[in-house]
């Protein structure tokens, strides 16, 4: 599960950077950042509660 979440975090960062680099896709940056923060928050919440269910 941790590897999958790490993959998602990296994917959202790539989407955000592509949104910044490609002209006219600034909205993609915002979507990528929102998804990154949501995934990081989910991982933080799961770790804080101590739930390691796979």
SEFIZA-3560 file (N, C-alpha, C; in Angstrom, 3 decimals):
REM SEFIZA-3560
<numar><xx>0.824</xx><yy>-1.190</yy><zz>0.000</zz><atom>N</atom></numar>
<numar><xx>0.000</xx><yy>0.000</yy><zz>0.000</zz><atom>CA</atom></numar>
<numar><xx>0.868</xx><yy>1.254</yy><zz>0.000</zz><atom>C</atom></numar>
<numar><xx>1.941</xx><yy>1.225</yy><zz>0.774</zz><atom>N</atom></numar>
<numar><xx>2.818</xx><yy>2.382</yy><zz>0.852</zz><atom>CA</atom></numar>
<numar><xx>3.470</xx><yy>2.679</yy><zz>-0.495</zz><atom>C</atom></numar>
<numar><xx>3.850</xx><yy>1.636</yy><zz>-1.221</zz><atom>N</atom></numar>
<numar><xx>4.456</xx><yy>1.834</yy><zz>-2.542</zz><atom>CA</atom></numar>
<numar><xx>3.456</xx><yy>2.458</yy><zz>-3.511</zz><atom>C</atom></numar>
<numar><xx>2.210</xx><yy>2.029</yy><zz>-3.430</zz><atom>N</atom></numar>
<numar><xx>1.174</xx><yy>2.567</yy><zz>-4.306</zz><atom>CA</atom></numar>
<numar><xx>0.934</xx><yy>4.050</yy><zz>-4.016</zz><atom>C</atom></numar>
<numar><xx>0.866</xx><yy>4.407</yy><zz>-2.751</zz><atom>N</atom></numar>
<numar><xx>0.648</xx><yy>5.805</yy><zz>-2.378</zz><atom>CA</atom></numar>
<numar><xx>1.850</xx><yy>6.651</yy><zz>-2.782</zz><atom>C</atom></numar>
<numar><xx>3.050</xx><yy>6.124</yy><zz>-2.626</zz><atom>N</atom></numar>
<numar><xx>4.249</xx><yy>6.843</yy><zz>-3.058</zz><atom>CA</atom></numar>
<numar><xx>4.227</xx><yy>7.052</yy><zz>-4.567</zz><atom>C</atom></numar>
<numar><xx>3.783</xx><yy>6.039</yy><zz>-5.307</zz><atom>N</atom></numar>
<numar><xx>3.641</xx><yy>6.174</yy><zz>-6.755</zz><atom>CA</atom></numar>
<numar><xx>2.648</xx><yy>7.275</yy><zz>-7.104</zz><atom>C</atom></numar>
<numar><xx>1.526</xx><yy>7.320</yy><zz>-6.395</zz><atom>N</atom></numar>
<numar><xx>0.525</xx><yy>8.360</yy><zz>-6.649</zz><atom>CA</atom></numar>
<numar><xx>1.088</xx><yy>9.751</yy><zz>-6.366</zz><atom>C</atom></numar>
<numar><xx>1.836</xx><yy>9.892</yy><zz>-5.276</zz><atom>N</atom></numar>
<numar><xx>2.430</xx><yy>11.191</yy><zz>-4.948</zz><atom>CA</atom></numar>
<numar><xx>3.375</xx><yy>11.657</yy><zz>-6.048</zz><atom>C</atom></numar>
<numar><xx>4.187</xx><yy>10.739</yy><zz>-6.556</zz><atom>N</atom></numar>
<numar><xx>5.109</xx><yy>11.083</yy><zz>-7.642</zz><atom>CA</atom></numar>
<numar><xx>4.335</xx><yy>11.429</yy><zz>-8.914</zz><atom>C</atom></numar>
<numar><xx>3.282</xx><yy>10.671</yy><zz>-9.200</zz><atom>N</atom></numar>
<numar><xx>2.475</xx><yy>10.936</yy><zz>-10.394</zz><atom>CA</atom></numar>
<numar><xx>1.834</xx><yy>12.316</yy><zz>-10.314</zz><atom>C</atom></numar>
<numar><xx>1.312</xx><yy>12.699</yy><zz>-9.150</zz><atom>N</atom></numar>
<numar><xx>0.682</xx><yy>14.016</yy><zz>-9.014</zz><atom>CA</atom></numar>
<numar><xx>1.712</xx><yy>15.126</yy><zz>-9.177</zz><atom>C</atom></numar>
<numar><xx>2.929</xx><yy>14.908</yy><zz>-8.680</zz><atom>N</atom></numar>
<numar><xx>3.974</xx><yy>15.919</yy><zz>-8.862</zz><atom>CA</atom></numar>
<numar><xx>4.336</xx><yy>16.080</yy><zz>-10.332</zz><atom>C</atom></numar>
<numar><xx>4.428</xx><yy>14.970</yy><zz>-11.056</zz><atom>N</atom></numar>
<numar><xx>4.732</xx><yy>15.030</yy><zz>-12.491</zz><atom>CA</atom></numar>
<numar><xx>3.634</xx><yy>15.783</yy><zz>-13.235</zz><atom>C</atom></numar>
<numar><xx>2.384</xx><yy>15.491</yy><zz>-12.906</zz><atom>N</atom></numar>
<numar><xx>1.258</xx><yy>16.183</yy><zz>-13.544</zz><atom>CA</atom></numar>
<numar><xx>1.333</xx><yy>17.682</yy><zz>-13.252</zz><atom>C</atom></numar>
<numar><xx>1.676</xx><yy>18.038</yy><zz>-12.038</zz><atom>N</atom></numar>
<numar><xx>1.773</xx><yy>19.455</yy><zz>-11.670</zz><atom>CA</atom></numar>
<numar><xx>2.877</xx><yy>20.160</yy><zz>-12.446</zz><atom>C</atom></numar>
<numar><xx>4.026</xx><yy>19.517</yy><zz>-12.556</zz><atom>N</atom></numar>
<numar><xx>5.149</xx><yy>20.122</yy><zz>-13.280</zz><atom>CA</atom></numar>
<numar><xx>4.812</xx><yy>20.248</yy><zz>-14.766</zz><atom>C</atom></numar>
<numar><xx>4.182</xx><yy>19.245</yy><zz>-15.342</zz><atom>N</atom></numar>
<numar><xx>3.775</xx><yy>19.332</yy><zz>-16.751</zz><atom>CA</atom></numar>
<numar><xx>2.799</xx><yy>20.483</yy><zz>-16.959</zz><atom>C</atom></numar>
<numar><xx>1.907</xx><yy>20.680</yy><zz>-16.009</zz><atom>N</atom></numar>
<numar><xx>0.971</xx><yy>21.792</yy><zz>-16.098</zz><atom>CA</atom></numar>
<numar><xx>1.672</xx><yy>23.142</yy><zz>-16.096</zz><atom>C</atom></numar>
<numar><xx>2.768</xx><yy>23.230</yy><zz>-15.358</zz><atom>N</atom></numar>
<numar><xx>3.530</xx><yy>24.483</yy><zz>-15.335</zz><atom>CA</atom></numar>
<numar><xx>4.330</xx><yy>24.686</yy><zz>-16.617</zz><atom>C</atom></numar>
<numar><xx>4.864</xx><yy>23.599</yy><zz>-17.167</zz><atom>N</atom></numar>
<numar><xx>5.743</xx><yy>23.706</yy><zz>-18.322</zz><atom>CA</atom></numar>
<numar><xx>5.000</xx><yy>23.903</yy><zz>-19.636</zz><atom>C</atom></numar>
<numar><xx>3.836</xx><yy>23.293</yy><zz>-19.774</zz><atom>N</atom></numar>
<numar><xx>3.091</xx><yy>23.376</yy><zz>-21.023</zz><atom>CA</atom></numar>
<numar><xx>2.142</xx><yy>24.567</yy><zz>-20.950</zz><atom>C</atom></numar>
<numar><xx>2.336</xx><yy>25.480</yy><zz>-21.872</zz><atom>N</atom></numar>
<numar><xx>1.536</xx><yy>26.713</yy><zz>-21.884</zz><atom>CA</atom></numar>
<numar><xx>0.058</xx><yy>26.391</yy><zz>-22.075</zz><atom>C</atom></numar>
<numar><xx>-0.762</xx><yy>26.994</yy><zz>-21.265</zz><atom>N</atom></numar>
<numar><xx>-2.203</xx><yy>26.799</yy><zz>-21.377</zz><atom>CA</atom></numar>
<numar><xx>-2.748</xx><yy>25.682</yy><zz>-20.512</zz><atom>C</atom></numar>
<numar><xx>-1.890</xx><yy>25.016</yy><zz>-19.772</zz><atom>N</atom></numar>
<numar><xx>-2.348</xx><yy>23.920</yy><zz>-18.911</zz><atom>CA</atom></numar>
<numar><xx>-2.136</xx><yy>24.234</yy><zz>-17.436</zz><atom>C</atom></numar>
<numar><xx>-2.303</xx><yy>25.482</yy><zz>-17.074</zz><atom>N</atom></numar>
<numar><xx>-2.132</xx><yy>25.867</yy><zz>-15.679</zz><atom>CA</atom></numar>
<numar><xx>-3.158</xx><yy>25.165</yy><zz>-14.781</zz><atom>C</atom></numar>
<numar><xx>-4.331</xx><yy>24.891</yy><zz>-15.321</zz><atom>N</atom></numar>
<numar><xx>-5.358</xx><yy>24.191</yy><zz>-14.547</zz><atom>CA</atom></numar>
<numar><xx>-4.874</xx><yy>22.804</yy><zz>-14.137</zz><atom>C</atom></numar>
<numar><xx>-4.020</xx><yy>22.185</yy><zz>-14.971</zz><atom>N</atom></numar>
<numar><xx>-3.485</xx><yy>20.866</yy><zz>-14.644</zz><atom>CA</atom></numar>
<numar><xx>-2.583</xx><yy>20.941</yy><zz>-13.412</zz><atom>C</atom></numar>
<numar><xx>-1.897</xx><yy>22.052</yy><zz>-13.251</zz><atom>N</atom></numar>
<numar><xx>-1.054</xx><yy>22.257</yy><zz>-12.068</zz><atom>CA</atom></numar>
<numar><xx>-1.897</xx><yy>22.248</yy><zz>-10.804</zz><atom>C</atom></numar>
<numar><xx>-3.008</xx><yy>22.978</yy><zz>-10.849</zz><atom>N</atom></numar>
<numar><xx>-3.860</xx><yy>23.057</yy><zz>-9.668</zz><atom>CA</atom></numar>
<numar><xx>-4.484</xx><yy>21.702</yy><zz>-9.334</zz><atom>C</atom></numar>
<numar><xx>-4.922</xx><yy>20.971</yy><zz>-10.342</zz><atom>N</atom></numar>
<numar><xx>-5.492</xx><yy>19.641</yy><zz>-10.106</zz><atom>CA</atom></numar>
<numar><xx>-4.435</xx><yy>18.709</yy><zz>-9.525</zz><atom>C</atom></numar>
<numar><xx>-3.234</xx><yy>18.753</yy><zz>-10.092</zz><atom>N</atom></numar>
<numar><xx>-2.146</xx><yy>17.915</yy><zz>-9.588</zz><atom>CA</atom></numar>
<numar><xx>-1.793</xx><yy>18.229</yy><zz>-8.147</zz><atom>C</atom></numar>
<numar><xx>-1.759</xx><yy>19.515</yy><zz>-7.807</zz><atom>N</atom></numar>
<numar><xx>-1.434</xx><yy>19.900</yy><zz>-6.434</zz><atom>CA</atom></numar>
<numar><xx>-2.529</xx><yy>19.493</yy><zz>-5.452</zz><atom>C</atom></numar>
<numar><xx>-3.786</xx><yy>19.640</yy><zz>-5.857</zz><atom>N</atom></numar>
<numar><xx>-4.893</xx><yy>19.226</yy><zz>-4.991</zz><atom>CA</atom></numar>
<numar><xx>-4.850</xx><yy>17.720</yy><zz>-4.756</zz><atom>C</atom></numar>
<numar><xx>-4.623</xx><yy>16.954</yy><zz>-5.805</zz><atom>N</atom></numar>
<numar><xx>-4.548</xx><yy>15.498</yy><zz>-5.659</zz><atom>CA</atom></numar>
<numar><xx>-3.334</xx><yy>15.091</yy><zz>-4.826</zz><atom>C</atom></numar>
<numar><xx>-2.215</xx><yy>15.796</yy><zz>-4.998</zz><atom>N</atom></numar>
<numar><xx>-1.022</xx><yy>15.510</yy><zz>-4.197</zz><atom>CA</atom></numar>
<numar><xx>-1.316</xx><yy>15.738</yy><zz>-2.717</zz><atom>C</atom></numar>
<numar><xx>-1.921</xx><yy>16.874</yy><zz>-2.404</zz><atom>N</atom></numar>
<numar><xx>-2.224</xx><yy>17.179</yy><zz>-1.003</zz><atom>CA</atom></numar>
<numar><xx>-3.242</xx><yy>16.199</yy><zz>-0.420</zz><atom>C</atom></numar>
<numar><xx>-4.227</xx><yy>15.800</yy><zz>-1.210</zz><atom>N</atom></numar>
<numar><xx>-5.221</xx><yy>14.838</yy><zz>-0.731</zz><atom>CA</atom></numar>
<numar><xx>-4.577</xx><yy>13.480</yy><zz>-0.452</zz><atom>C</atom></numar>
<numar><xx>-3.698</xx><yy>13.037</yy><zz>-1.340</zz><atom>N</atom></numar>
<numar><xx>-3.028</xx><yy>11.748</yy><zz>-1.150</zz><atom>CA</atom></numar>
<numar><xx>-2.082</xx><yy>11.803</yy><zz>0.049</zz><atom>C</atom></numar>
<numar><xx>-1.335</xx><yy>12.892</yy><zz>0.182</zz><atom>N</atom></numar>
<numar><xx>-0.423</xx><yy>13.031</yy><zz>1.319</zz><atom>CA</atom></numar>
<numar><xx>-1.206</xx><yy>13.087</yy><zz>2.628</zz><atom>C</atom></numar>
<numar><xx>-2.330</xx><yy>13.779</yy><zz>2.619</zz><atom>N</atom></numar>
<numar><xx>-3.173</xx><yy>13.838</yy><zz>3.813</zz><atom>CA</atom></numar>
<numar><xx>-3.731</xx><yy>12.479</yy><zz>4.180</zz><atom>C</atom></numar>
<numar><xx>-4.132</xx><yy>11.719</yy><zz>3.188</zz><atom>N</atom></numar>
<numar><xx>-4.634</xx><yy>10.364</yy><zz>3.426</zz><atom>CA</atom></numar>
<numar><xx>-3.543</xx><yy>9.500</yy><zz>4.050</zz><atom>C</atom></numar>
<numar><xx>-2.343</xx><yy>9.557</yy><zz>3.493</zz><atom>N</atom></numar>
<numar><xx>-1.237</xx><yy>8.765</yy><zz>4.033</zz><atom>CA</atom></numar>
<numar><xx>-0.915</xx><yy>9.201</yy><zz>5.459</zz><atom>C</atom></numar>
<numar><xx>-0.892</xx><yy>10.490</yy><zz>5.716</zz><atom>N</atom></numar>
<numar><xx>-0.607</xx><yy>10.997</yy><zz>7.051</zz><atom>CA</atom></numar>
<numar><xx>-1.667</xx><yy>10.524</yy><zz>8.042</zz><atom>C</atom></numar>
<numar><xx>-2.933</xx><yy>10.590</yy><zz>7.650</zz><atom>N</atom></numar>
<numar><xx>-4.027</xx><yy>10.154</yy><zz>8.520</zz><atom>CA</atom></numar>
<numar><xx>-3.945</xx><yy>8.662</yy><zz>8.817</zz><atom>C</atom></numar>
<numar><xx>-3.650</xx><yy>7.848</yy><zz>7.792</zz><atom>N</atom></numar>
<numar><xx>-3.533</xx><yy>6.409</yy><zz>7.983</zz><atom>CA</atom></numar>
<numar><xx>-2.382</xx><yy>6.060</yy><zz>8.922</zz><atom>C</atom></numar>
<numar><xx>-1.280</xx><yy>6.747</yy><zz>8.784</zz><atom>N</atom></numar>
<numar><xx>-0.121</xx><yy>6.475</yy><zz>9.640</zz><atom>CA</atom></numar>
<numar><xx>-0.381</xx><yy>6.942</yy><zz>11.071</zz><atom>C</atom></numar>
<numar><xx>-1.060</xx><yy>8.074</yy><zz>11.209</zz><atom>N</atom></numar>
<numar><xx>-1.311</xx><yy>8.616</yy><zz>12.543</zz><atom>CA</atom></numar>
<numar><xx>-2.262</xx><yy>7.728</yy><zz>13.331</zz><atom>C</atom></numar>
<numar><xx>-3.254</xx><yy>7.140</yy><zz>12.663</zz><atom>N</atom></numar>
<numar><xx>-4.214</xx><yy>6.279</yy><zz>13.347</zz><atom>CA</atom></numar>
<numar><xx>-3.645</xx><yy>4.884</yy><zz>13.601</zz><atom>C</atom></numar>
<numar><xx>-2.508</xx><yy>4.569</yy><zz>12.954</zz><atom>N</atom></numar>
<numar><xx>-1.879</xx><yy>3.282</yy><zz>13.173</zz><atom>CA</atom></numar>
<numar><xx>-2.541</xx><yy>2.127</yy><zz>12.451</zz><atom>C</atom></numar>
<numar><xx>-3.351</xx><yy>2.428</yy><zz>11.467</zz><atom>N</atom></numar>
<numar><xx>-4.027</xx><yy>1.380</yy><zz>10.706</zz><atom>CA</atom></numar>
<numar><xx>-3.131</xx><yy>0.922</yy><zz>9.578</zz><atom>C</atom></numar>
<numar><xx>-2.695</xx><yy>-0.337</yy><zz>9.634</zz><atom>N</atom></numar>
<numar><xx>-1.829</xx><yy>-0.907</yy><zz>8.601</zz><atom>CA</atom></numar>
<numar><xx>-2.546</xx><yy>-1.973</yy><zz>7.803</zz><atom>C</atom></numar>
<numar><xx>-3.842</xx><yy>-1.867</yy><zz>7.654</zz><atom>N</atom></numar>
<numar><xx>-4.592</xx><yy>-2.860</yy><zz>6.879</zz><atom>CA</atom></numar>
<numar><xx>-4.224</xx><yy>-2.738</yy><zz>5.431</zz><atom>C</atom></numar>
<numar><xx>-3.930</xx><yy>-3.854</yy><zz>4.797</zz><atom>N</atom></numar>
<numar><xx>-3.505</xx><yy>-3.838</yy><zz>3.394</zz><atom>CA</atom></numar>
<numar><xx>-4.681</xx><yy>-3.911</yy><zz>2.512</zz><atom>C</atom></numar>
//
